Amino acid sequence: MAKTLLLEAGIALTGIAIAGAIADRVGLSVIPAYILVGILIGPNEPSSVGGVSLTLVENREFIDVLAELGIVFLLFFLGLEFSISQLLSDRTRIVKAGTIDFLVNFGLGTALGFAFGFSIVETLFVAGIVYISSSAVITKSLTENGWIANPESGPILGTLVFEDVLIAVYLALLSAVVLGGGSVVEAMTSVGVALGFLGGLAVVAWYGAETVERAFDVSSDELFLLRILGVTTLVAGAALAIGLSEAVAAFFIGTAFSNTDHTDRIEDVVAPTRDFFAAVFFFAIGLTTDVTVLDDVVLLLASAVVLTTVGKAASGTLSGRTYGLDARRSLRVGLGLVPRGEFSLVIAALASGAGTETLRSVIPAFAVGYVLIMSVLGTVLIQHADGINAMLISGPGGPPRE
């Protein structure tokens, strides 16, 4: 068993490396490449070509753990770019942008579900899947394309924080009430515990900068890396265990470090580890994708892709305007929020354990195809945002290039 696991780990990492090299050579984002190689060598169809098996990675347990760490450290680095004081000072704009995002995109998802004849429960799942953007994909794309320090990153990151907190409440209520996992009181208790944990992290990030500074003040890069990895993973895991998004927890851990002198060292020492875990996360999306199930949801999938791409672009553009950004940067905000990913798959997994045939098969199949298309489409739109700006918005000087 150990020999097989090690071999599959080697095949997975080599496949990721080759896919990344090809993407880099042709000038494309590495994210779709990682997803596609996961589809190609994973356990789902297509499993062979000309009688030669393509199923090279079957055991997903070790991949799943590394993929979770990918989400954690992408959001940790996202928090590193923020501070609690910045979040508090921007709270009004974050709530405005997040509310616009929710009303437009959850509303479109609700309309889509009813248009295709789904029940109220099924529609709630569809709406959640198309509403929530991918913090992991977007964070990676912002870093990859040099947007992370630009003005448009403010409304993008603020909207992601709003979405991640709201989706934790949504998942708790959906699982406890709609799926019969507990009473309303139990659901609200679960939400309260999760938000209390999040509040504790916020207090540490706000008041504990000096303590964090001293606790991680070590001369050895090896020990520094281990402390960062250990504490971040431990806190994120604890958050996940009580029903809170590990991504939100990791974000606030990152904000705790944003007020210290360790930020440059983290960029130098920890960033390569983040990139490794992130690559495995995107590969893991590919492993879960069975392209043969997409035939039954083609019309729903096509409708959702078109409708929700326009919806995110529009709501993000409006959000950018609430931050006082010009038209070009506001459109960048909209394009930056298009990718979907990890949370949509979590919602689909919840649906697969429910009672109706639609929840067990149709909605999970839709979610997998939707995430694959939107993660690829979203990263391409971000990569070519300047060209899209040039086509859609006329004016002197051209689109912003920094």
N, C-alpha and C positions, 0 to 999 in steps of 0.2 A: 504493500500500500504506500509506504513512504517513498519507494523508488518511483512508483507511478506518479505520485503527487509532485515529486521533484522534477520529473521529466515534463509533466504538463506545465509546471511553473516556468521551466526553461523555454518551452515552446511558446507560451503566452508572452513572455517578456521579449523573446526574439521576434515574434510577430509584431508586437507593438513597436519595437525598434525599427524594423524594416518599413512598417507603414509610416512611421514618423519621418524616416529618411526620404521616402518617396514623396510625401506631401511637401516636405521642405524643398525638395529638388524642383517640384513643379510650381512652387509658390503658393500653395494652399494651406489653410489652417490644418493643424495636426488633429484637431478634435474629430472631424468626420472620418479621418483615416483610422483613428483608433477604434471608432465604433464599427466601421466596415470590416476591419480585420477580425473583430470579435464575432461578427456574423459569419464570416468566411470559415473560420477554424473552430467555431463553437459547435454545440451538440444539435442545434436545430437545422432545418433544411435551409439551403441546399447542403446535404451531407456527403455528396460524392459527385465527381465529374469523371465521366468515362470509366466508371467502375473503380476509380481511385477514391478512397475515403478522405473526406476533408475534416472529419471530426477528430480534431487533435487535442482539444481541451474539453473534458466532460465534467470533472469534479470542480464545482464552483465554490466550495466552502472557503478555500484560502483566497480566492479572487474576491468574494463578497467582503471579507474582513478588510482587505487592502482597499477595496472600493469605498467602504465606509470611511476609512482614514483619508481617502482622497477628498471626500466631501468636507470632512472636519478641517483639513489643513488649507483647502482653498478658502474656506470661510474664516479661518484664523487669520490668514493674510489679508483678507478683505477688512476685517476688524482692525488690523494694524494700520490701515490707512485712515481710520476714523478715530474719534475720541468721544467719550461720554458727553463732554461739554459741547462738542459739535452736534451730537445727536439731540441733546436737549435744546440747544439753540435753534436747531432745524425742526423741532418737533411739529410745529404748526404746518410747515411745508411738507413734511413727511406724511402727516395725516391727510393733507389735501391730495397729494400725489397718490398715496395708497388708496384713498377712497375713490378717486377717479378711475384708477386701475381696476379696482374691484367692481364698481358699478358697470363699467363698460364690458369687461371681459367675463366676469361671472354672469352678467346679464346676457351676453352673446351665447355663452355655453348653455344657459337655461333655455333660451329661444331655440337653439340647435336641438337640444334634447326633445323638446315638445314637438318641434317640426318633424322629427323622425319617429314620432309616436311612442316615445319612452314614457314610462310611469314617472311619478314625482320622485321616487327614490332613485331610479335609474338616471333621471335628469340631474339630480344633485351630484351624482358621480361624474357625469359628463362635464358638468359646469366646473367642478373642482379640477378635473384633469386639464381642461383648456385654459383655466384661469391662471394657474400658478406657474410663474417663470422658473427657470432653472438657475438657482444661485451658483451652482458649481460650474455649469457651462458658461454662464455670463461672466463670472469672475475670471475664469481662465481666458476668455476672449478679450476682456478689458485689459488684462495684463499683457496678453500676446500682441495686441494692437496698439499698446501705448496710451490707452484712454484713462488709466486708473487715476492719474493726477490732473485730468482735465475737468473743466466745470461741469460737463454733462454727467460725470460719474456721480455727482451729488444726488440728483433725482433718481438715477438708476439704483444706486445702493440704498437710498432711503426707501424706495419702493420695494426692494427685495427684503429689507428688514421688516417692513409692514406686512408683506405677504407671508414671510416665514412665521411671524407671530400669529397672524390670523389663521394660517393653515393648521397650526397646532391646535387651536380652538376648534376649527372645523373638523379635524380628524377625531378629536376626542368626542365631540357631540355626535358625529356620524356613526362612529363605532358603538357608542353607548346607547344611543336612542334608536337610530334607524335600523341598525343591525341587531338590536336586542342585546347588546353587551352590558347593559346596566340601566339604572334609572337616571332621570334627569339630575337628581341630587348627586349621584355618583359621578356623573359626567362633569358637573360643575365643580365638584370637589377635586377631580383630577385636573381640571383646568386651573383651579386656584393653586394647587400644589406646584404645577408647572410654572405659573407666572411668579409665584413666590421664589422659586429657585432662580428664575431669570432675574428677578429684582435683586437677589443676593449677589449674583454675578455683577450686576450693574453697580452696586454699592462698592464691591471690591475694585472694580475698574475706576470708579470715581475717587475713592478715598485711599486706595491701597497702593498707589504708584510707588511710594518709597519702600514699602514692604516687598513688592514685586522686584524692585530694583536690587535690593539686597539679596533676596532669595536666589536670584539667578546670576549673581556676580561671582563668576568662577572663571579662572584663567584658561582652563582646558576647553577647547572647542568640542571635544567628544562629550565631556560631562555637561556642557551647556546644551548640546543637541539632545542628549538623553533627558535632561530636565524638561525641556520644552515639549518633547514628544510625550513623555510620561504624564505630565500634569494636564496637558491639553487633551490627550486621549482619555484620561481618567475622568475629567470633568464632563467631557462630551458624552462618554459612556453612561455616566450617572444621570445626565439629563435625559438621554434616550430611555433609560430604565424607568423613569417616572412619567414618560409620555410627552416630553418636550423635544423639539427638534434639536438634534445634535449640532445641526448647522448654526442655529441661533446661539447655542451655548458657545460654540467655537468662535463665533463672531465676537461675543462679548469678552472672551478670553483675549482675543487679539486686541480689543480696545484697551484692555488693562496694560498691555505692553506698549501701546501707542504713546503713553505719557512718560515712558522711561528712556534711558540712553541705550537700550538694547536693540532698538529697531534696526539700525544698520547691520549689526552683527547677526540678527535673525535673517535678514535678507541674504547675507553671505553664507551662513552656515546651514540654515534650515530650508532655504528655497529649493535646493536640488531634491531634497526629500519630498517636499510638497509636489514638485513636478512629477516625481516617480509615482506617488500615490494617485495623483490626478489622472495620469495616463492609464493606470489600471481601472480607475472608475469609469472612464469613457469606454474602455475595452469591455467592461462588465455589462454596459448597456447593450453592446452588440451581442454578447453571449445570451442575453434574455430574448433576443429578437428572432421570432419565427416568421419569416416572410411569407410562408404558405398560408397563414391564417388571414392575410390581409385581403384576400379575394372577397370575403363576405362583408367587408366594411369599406369598400372602395369609395362608394358615394358619400358616406358619412365622413370618411377620412378627407376626401377632396374638399368637401364643403367646409369642414373644420379648419383645414389648413388655410384656405383662402380667407374665410371670415375672420379667423382669430389673428392671422398675420396683420390684416388691415386694422383689426381692433387694437392690438398691442401698439402698432405704429401710431395710431390716432391718439390713444389714451396716453402713451408715453410722450407724444408731442405736446399734448395739453399739460402734462405734468412738468415738462421742461419750461413751459411758459410761466407756470406758477413759481418757478425758481428764478424768473427774470432772464432766462436764456433767449438768445435770438432764434430765428426760425431754423437756421442750419443746425445749431447745437440741439435744439428741441427735437428735430427729426432724428438726430443721432440717438437721443434718449429713447424714442419710440423703437427704432431699429435694434437698439441694444437690449430691449426687453423681450424680443421675439423668441429666443430659445426656450424650449421646455425640456424637462429632464427628470431628475430623481424623484421629486415629490409627485409628479403625475404617475410614475410607476408605483409609488407607495399606495396611492389611492386605488390604482388598478388591482394591486395585490389584495387590498381590503375588499374590493368588489368580488374578487374571485372566490372568496369564502362565504358569499351571501347566497340567498335562496334561489333566485330566479335564473333561468337559463341565460338571459341577456346579461345579467351581472357576472355569471360564471364564465361566459365565453366571449360574447360580443364586445363588451366594454373593455376587458383586458386586451383583446386583440387590437381594438381601436387604439388603446393607450400606447401599446408598444409601437405600432406603426406611426402614430402621431408624434411620439417622442423622437423616433428615428428621423423623421422628415424635418421636424421643427428644430432639432438640435443641429442638423446639417444646414438647413436653410438659414437659421438664425446666425450661425457663425459666418456663413457666406455674406449675409446682409451687413453684419458688423464690419467684416473685412473690406467690403466695397461701399461703405457708407458715404465716403467722399464722392464717389462717382454717382451714386444715387442722388445725393444732395445737388450735384451739378446739373443733373437732368431735371430734377423737380423744382429747384429753387433758383431762380435767376437773380443776378445781382453782381456788382463789381467785386473783384477780389477772389471769387471762387470759394469753394468750401474750406472750412478750417482744416489745417493740415497737422497741427500739433496734437 
